[in-house]
């Protein structure tokens, strides 16, 4: 795997809503979800980091603790976990979002 890969997350209408960056770090494989620069987001929200996780091979650690989740946080968590599973060739938990890197298409 390259040191850093960027994926676009498209909704069911093909609109680019999010970006995911997957990179190898000293702590393990880090996956971060950002809002895209799409006009649907406010100027302040464009490119904003939403959530990240690090998979060190023994466990997954998040960049924050969860006591409760609102629906937007739940969506972000679900999207990152599904992406992590999809890129590890796990066929489960596939959703309607498409994640694209260059010419590769993954259904998550």
Biotite code that builds the C-alpha atoms (Angstrom):
import biotite.structure as struc

atoms = struc.array([
    struc.Atom([0.000, 0.000, 0.000], chain_id="A", res_id=1, res_name="UNK", atom_name="CA", element="C"),
    struc.Atom([1.143, 3.533, -0.708], chain_id="A", res_id=2, res_name="UNK", atom_name="CA", element="C"),
    struc.Atom([1.888, 5.693, 2.325], chain_id="A", res_id=3, res_name="UNK", atom_name="CA", element="C"),
    struc.Atom([-1.252, 7.773, 1.696], chain_id="A", res_id=4, res_name="UNK", atom_name="CA", element="C"),
    struc.Atom([-4.374, 7.144, -0.397], chain_id="A", res_id=5, res_name="UNK", atom_name="CA", element="C"),
    struc.Atom([-7.297, 9.513, -0.932], chain_id="A", res_id=6, res_name="UNK", atom_name="CA", element="C"),
    struc.Atom([-10.819, 8.329, -1.728], chain_id="A", res_id=7, res_name="UNK", atom_name="CA", element="C"),
    struc.Atom([-13.930, 10.291, -2.691], chain_id="A", res_id=8, res_name="UNK", atom_name="CA", element="C"),
    struc.Atom([-17.247, 9.263, -1.123], chain_id="A", res_id=9, res_name="UNK", atom_name="CA", element="C"),
    struc.Atom([-20.218, 9.769, -3.428], chain_id="A", res_id=10, res_name="UNK", atom_name="CA", element="C"),
    struc.Atom([-23.852, 9.568, -2.401], chain_id="A", res_id=11, res_name="UNK", atom_name="CA", element="C"),
    struc.Atom([-26.416, 7.533, -4.353], chain_id="A", res_id=12, res_name="UNK", atom_name="CA", element="C"),
    struc.Atom([-26.867, 10.467, -6.789], chain_id="A", res_id=13, res_name="UNK", atom_name="CA", element="C"),
    struc.Atom([-23.132, 10.622, -7.518], chain_id="A", res_id=14, res_name="UNK", atom_name="CA", element="C"),
    struc.Atom([-22.530, 13.806, -5.497], chain_id="A", res_id=15, res_name="UNK", atom_name="CA", element="C"),
    struc.Atom([-19.093, 14.026, -3.862], chain_id="A", res_id=16, res_name="UNK", atom_name="CA", element="C"),
    struc.Atom([-19.905, 14.502, -0.152], chain_id="A", res_id=17, res_name="UNK", atom_name="CA", element="C"),
    struc.Atom([-16.843, 13.251, 1.742], chain_id="A", res_id=18, res_name="UNK", atom_name="CA", element="C"),
    struc.Atom([-13.165, 12.401, 1.384], chain_id="A", res_id=19, res_name="UNK", atom_name="CA", element="C"),
    struc.Atom([-11.376, 9.572, 3.150], chain_id="A", res_id=20, res_name="UNK", atom_name="CA", element="C"),
    struc.Atom([-7.621, 9.541, 3.618], chain_id="A", res_id=21, res_name="UNK", atom_name="CA", element="C"),
    struc.Atom([-5.976, 6.216, 4.440], chain_id="A", res_id=22, res_name="UNK", atom_name="CA", element="C"),
    struc.Atom([-2.333, 6.311, 5.499], chain_id="A", res_id=23, res_name="UNK", atom_name="CA", element="C"),
    struc.Atom([0.285, 4.261, 7.277], chain_id="A", res_id=24, res_name="UNK", atom_name="CA", element="C"),
    struc.Atom([1.574, 5.876, 10.464], chain_id="A", res_id=25, res_name="UNK", atom_name="CA", element="C"),
    struc.Atom([3.887, 4.763, 13.261], chain_id="A", res_id=26, res_name="UNK", atom_name="CA", element="C"),
    struc.Atom([0.757, 3.872, 15.284], chain_id="A", res_id=27, res_name="UNK", atom_name="CA", element="C"),
    struc.Atom([-0.823, 1.793, 12.490], chain_id="A", res_id=28, res_name="UNK", atom_name="CA", element="C"),
    struc.Atom([-3.207, 2.304, 9.593], chain_id="A", res_id=29, res_name="UNK", atom_name="CA", element="C"),
    struc.Atom([-5.018, 5.635, 10.018], chain_id="A", res_id=30, res_name="UNK", atom_name="CA", element="C"),
    struc.Atom([-8.316, 6.354, 8.263], chain_id="A", res_id=31, res_name="UNK", atom_name="CA", element="C"),
    struc.Atom([-9.747, 9.897, 8.408], chain_id="A", res_id=32, res_name="UNK", atom_name="CA", element="C"),
    struc.Atom([-13.088, 11.193, 7.154], chain_id="A", res_id=33, res_name="UNK", atom_name="CA", element="C"),
    struc.Atom([-13.379, 14.796, 5.915], chain_id="A", res_id=34, res_name="UNK", atom_name="CA", element="C"),
    struc.Atom([-16.244, 16.779, 4.438], chain_id="A", res_id=35, res_name="UNK", atom_name="CA", element="C"),
    struc.Atom([-15.664, 17.443, 0.741], chain_id="A", res_id=36, res_name="UNK", atom_name="CA", element="C"),
    struc.Atom([-15.341, 20.896, -0.802], chain_id="A", res_id=37, res_name="UNK", atom_name="CA", element="C"),
    struc.Atom([-18.781, 20.422, -2.390], chain_id="A", res_id=38, res_name="UNK", atom_name="CA", element="C"),
    struc.Atom([-21.044, 23.524, -2.446], chain_id="A", res_id=39, res_name="UNK", atom_name="CA", element="C"),
    struc.Atom([-23.599, 21.653, -0.294], chain_id="A", res_id=40, res_name="UNK", atom_name="CA", element="C"),
    struc.Atom([-21.363, 22.377, 2.723], chain_id="A", res_id=41, res_name="UNK", atom_name="CA", element="C"),
    struc.Atom([-20.944, 25.829, 4.242], chain_id="A", res_id=42, res_name="UNK", atom_name="CA", element="C"),
    struc.Atom([-17.586, 27.525, 3.683], chain_id="A", res_id=43, res_name="UNK", atom_name="CA", element="C"),
    struc.Atom([-16.668, 26.788, 7.300], chain_id="A", res_id=44, res_name="UNK", atom_name="CA", element="C"),
    struc.Atom([-17.581, 23.087, 6.974], chain_id="A", res_id=45, res_name="UNK", atom_name="CA", element="C"),
    struc.Atom([-15.783, 22.430, 3.672], chain_id="A", res_id=46, res_name="UNK", atom_name="CA", element="C"),
    struc.Atom([-12.773, 20.153, 4.179], chain_id="A", res_id=47, res_name="UNK", atom_name="CA", element="C"),
    struc.Atom([-13.475, 19.801, 7.913], chain_id="A", res_id=48, res_name="UNK", atom_name="CA", element="C"),
    struc.Atom([-12.160, 16.676, 9.639], chain_id="A", res_id=49, res_name="UNK", atom_name="CA", element="C"),
    struc.Atom([-15.069, 14.655, 11.010], chain_id="A", res_id=50, res_name="UNK", atom_name="CA", element="C"),
    struc.Atom([-13.563, 11.515, 12.541], chain_id="A", res_id=51, res_name="UNK", atom_name="CA", element="C"),
    struc.Atom([-10.504, 9.305, 12.362], chain_id="A", res_id=52, res_name="UNK", atom_name="CA", element="C"),
    struc.Atom([-9.486, 5.862, 13.530], chain_id="A", res_id=53, res_name="UNK", atom_name="CA", element="C"),
    struc.Atom([-6.208, 3.974, 13.807], chain_id="A", res_id=54, res_name="UNK", atom_name="CA", element="C"),
    struc.Atom([-6.028, 0.212, 13.351], chain_id="A", res_id=55, res_name="UNK", atom_name="CA", element="C"),
    struc.Atom([-2.836, -1.068, 14.979], chain_id="A", res_id=56, res_name="UNK", atom_name="CA", element="C"),
    struc.Atom([-3.564, -4.734, 14.197], chain_id="A", res_id=57, res_name="UNK", atom_name="CA", element="C"),
    struc.Atom([-4.787, -5.446, 17.718], chain_id="A", res_id=58, res_name="UNK", atom_name="CA", element="C"),
    struc.Atom([-7.520, -2.861, 18.140], chain_id="A", res_id=59, res_name="UNK", atom_name="CA", element="C"),
    struc.Atom([-9.114, 0.202, 16.599], chain_id="A", res_id=60, res_name="UNK", atom_name="CA", element="C"),
    struc.Atom([-8.666, 3.526, 18.383], chain_id="A", res_id=61, res_name="UNK", atom_name="CA", element="C"),
    struc.Atom([-10.705, 6.640, 17.626], chain_id="A", res_id=62, res_name="UNK", atom_name="CA", element="C"),
    struc.Atom([-9.615, 10.257, 17.897], chain_id="A", res_id=63, res_name="UNK", atom_name="CA", element="C"),
    struc.Atom([-12.390, 10.887, 20.473], chain_id="A", res_id=64, res_name="UNK", atom_name="CA", element="C"),
    struc.Atom([-14.446, 9.050, 23.069], chain_id="A", res_id=65, res_name="UNK", atom_name="CA", element="C"),
    struc.Atom([-18.111, 8.318, 22.482], chain_id="A", res_id=66, res_name="UNK", atom_name="CA", element="C"),
    struc.Atom([-20.648, 8.471, 25.280], chain_id="A", res_id=67, res_name="UNK", atom_name="CA", element="C"),
    struc.Atom([-23.519, 9.015, 22.887], chain_id="A", res_id=68, res_name="UNK", atom_name="CA", element="C"),
    struc.Atom([-23.807, 9.758, 19.179], chain_id="A", res_id=69, res_name="UNK", atom_name="CA", element="C"),
    struc.Atom([-26.104, 12.023, 17.228], chain_id="A", res_id=70, res_name="UNK", atom_name="CA", element="C"),
    struc.Atom([-27.172, 10.730, 13.832], chain_id="A", res_id=71, res_name="UNK", atom_name="CA", element="C"),
    struc.Atom([-24.452, 12.632, 11.936], chain_id="A", res_id=72, res_name="UNK", atom_name="CA", element="C"),
    struc.Atom([-21.774, 11.143, 14.222], chain_id="A", res_id=73, res_name="UNK", atom_name="CA", element="C"),
    struc.Atom([-23.307, 7.697, 13.835], chain_id="A", res_id=74, res_name="UNK", atom_name="CA", element="C"),
    struc.Atom([-23.216, 8.059, 10.061], chain_id="A", res_id=75, res_name="UNK", atom_name="CA", element="C"),
    struc.Atom([-19.537, 9.101, 10.148], chain_id="A", res_id=76, res_name="UNK", atom_name="CA", element="C"),
    struc.Atom([-18.649, 6.208, 12.435], chain_id="A", res_id=77, res_name="UNK", atom_name="CA", element="C"),
    struc.Atom([-20.536, 3.730, 10.290], chain_id="A", res_id=78, res_name="UNK", atom_name="CA", element="C"),
    struc.Atom([-18.965, 5.045, 7.098], chain_id="A", res_id=79, res_name="UNK", atom_name="CA", element="C"),
    struc.Atom([-15.426, 4.767, 8.498], chain_id="A", res_id=80, res_name="UNK", atom_name="CA", element="C"),
    struc.Atom([-15.986, 1.278, 9.883], chain_id="A", res_id=81, res_name="UNK", atom_name="CA", element="C"),
    struc.Atom([-17.535, 0.082, 6.637], chain_id="A", res_id=82, res_name="UNK", atom_name="CA", element="C"),
    struc.Atom([-14.651, 1.595, 4.676], chain_id="A", res_id=83, res_name="UNK", atom_name="CA", element="C"),
    struc.Atom([-12.130, -0.100, 6.967], chain_id="A", res_id=84, res_name="UNK", atom_name="CA", element="C"),
    struc.Atom([-13.841, -3.438, 6.461], chain_id="A", res_id=85, res_name="UNK", atom_name="CA", element="C"),
    struc.Atom([-14.180, -2.963, 2.693], chain_id="A", res_id=86, res_name="UNK", atom_name="CA", element="C"),
    struc.Atom([-10.529, -2.116, 2.198], chain_id="A", res_id=87, res_name="UNK", atom_name="CA", element="C"),
    struc.Atom([-9.602, -5.209, 4.237], chain_id="A", res_id=88, res_name="UNK", atom_name="CA", element="C"),
    struc.Atom([-11.575, -7.297, 1.707], chain_id="A", res_id=89, res_name="UNK", atom_name="CA", element="C"),
    struc.Atom([-14.380, -7.983, 4.179], chain_id="A", res_id=90, res_name="UNK", atom_name="CA", element="C"),
    struc.Atom([-17.574, -8.541, 2.120], chain_id="A", res_id=91, res_name="UNK", atom_name="CA", element="C"),
    struc.Atom([-19.947, -7.568, 4.965], chain_id="A", res_id=92, res_name="UNK", atom_name="CA", element="C"),
    struc.Atom([-21.757, -4.312, 5.702], chain_id="A", res_id=93, res_name="UNK", atom_name="CA", element="C"),
    struc.Atom([-21.997, -2.969, 2.161], chain_id="A", res_id=94, res_name="UNK", atom_name="CA", element="C"),
    struc.Atom([-24.018, 0.212, 1.742], chain_id="A", res_id=95, res_name="UNK", atom_name="CA", element="C"),
    struc.Atom([-25.068, 2.380, -1.207], chain_id="A", res_id=96, res_name="UNK", atom_name="CA", element="C"),
    struc.Atom([-22.114, 4.779, -1.007], chain_id="A", res_id=97, res_name="UNK", atom_name="CA", element="C"),
    struc.Atom([-19.319, 4.376, -3.516], chain_id="A", res_id=98, res_name="UNK", atom_name="CA", element="C"),
    struc.Atom([-15.697, 5.041, -2.631], chain_id="A", res_id=99, res_name="UNK", atom_name="CA", element="C"),
    struc.Atom([-13.473, 5.734, -5.600], chain_id="A", res_id=100, res_name="UNK", atom_name="CA", element="C"),
    struc.Atom([-9.704, 5.863, -5.922], chain_id="A", res_id=101, res_name="UNK", atom_name="CA", element="C"),
    struc.Atom([-8.627, 6.504, -9.479], chain_id="A", res_id=102, res_name="UNK", atom_name="CA", element="C"),
    struc.Atom([-10.369, 3.721, -11.437], chain_id="A", res_id=103, res_name="UNK", atom_name="CA", element="C"),
    struc.Atom([-11.262, 1.503, -8.477], chain_id="A", res_id=104, res_name="UNK", atom_name="CA", element="C"),
    struc.Atom([-14.830, 1.262, -7.237], chain_id="A", res_id=105, res_name="UNK", atom_name="CA", element="C"),
    struc.Atom([-15.778, -0.193, -3.861], chain_id="A", res_id=106, res_name="UNK", atom_name="CA", element="C"),
    struc.Atom([-19.389, -0.518, -2.663], chain_id="A", res_id=107, res_name="UNK", atom_name="CA", element="C"),
    struc.Atom([-19.618, 0.048, 1.115], chain_id="A", res_id=108, res_name="UNK", atom_name="CA", element="C"),
])
